[in-house]
Amino acid sequence: MNIDFIDKKLQEIYKELEKDIMKILMDESLDKKQTNLRVKPISSAKKILENALDSIKMVNKLSKEEIGK
């Protein structure tokens, strides 16, 4: 499994998510509640992706250890 490739693609996705968040934060027409309602799902998506990458890395490490036995 090419972890570096997955990590690189996820970094690209993170950058896009951060751009979306910045657009929302810069929108002065939104009040605090509307801003939070729009930012929260994006932040959650980023956290889910980070957790998925951590899980992939852990599975990859365990499989390499298992092969080494």
N, C-alpha and C positions, 0 to 999 in steps of 0.2 A: 504494500500500500504506500502510495507516495504522499506522505504527510506534509512535506514541504509545499507541494502543489496545492493541497487542500488549504493549508495555512495561508498561502499567498492569495488564493481566491477569497477566503474569508476576510482577509485584510482589505481587499478591494470592496467587499460588501460593507465592512465597517465604515470605510471612508464615505460611501454613499449614504449610509444611515446617519452619519455625523453631519453631512451636508443637509439632509432633510431636517434634522433637529435644529441646525443653525437657521434654516429658512423659517421654521416655526418660531424660534426665539426672537428673530428679527421682525416678525410681523406684529407691528404695534396695534393692529386692529383687534388682536386677541387679548382677552383678559386672562388673568392668572389661571382660572379654572379651565378655560378652553385650551390654553397652552399646555397645561398638565395633561389634559385628556388626549391631546395629540402627541405629546412627547412620550408618555408612558408606554404605549404599545411598541414604539420604536426602540426604546431602552430595553424593554422585555425581549424583543426579537434579538437584539445584540447579545443579551445575557444567555439566551437559549443557544445561540450559535457558539458562544464561548464555551458553554458547558458541553456541547456536542463535540467540539474540537478536543477538549480535555478527555472526553470519553474515548474518542478515536485514538488519541495518543496512548491512553492507558491500555486499551485492547491491543494495540500494536506492540507495546512493550511486553505485555504478558504473552502474546503469541511468539515473540522472539525468544523470550525466556523458555517457553515450552519447547520450542524447536531445539534450543540449546541443550536440553536434557537428554 
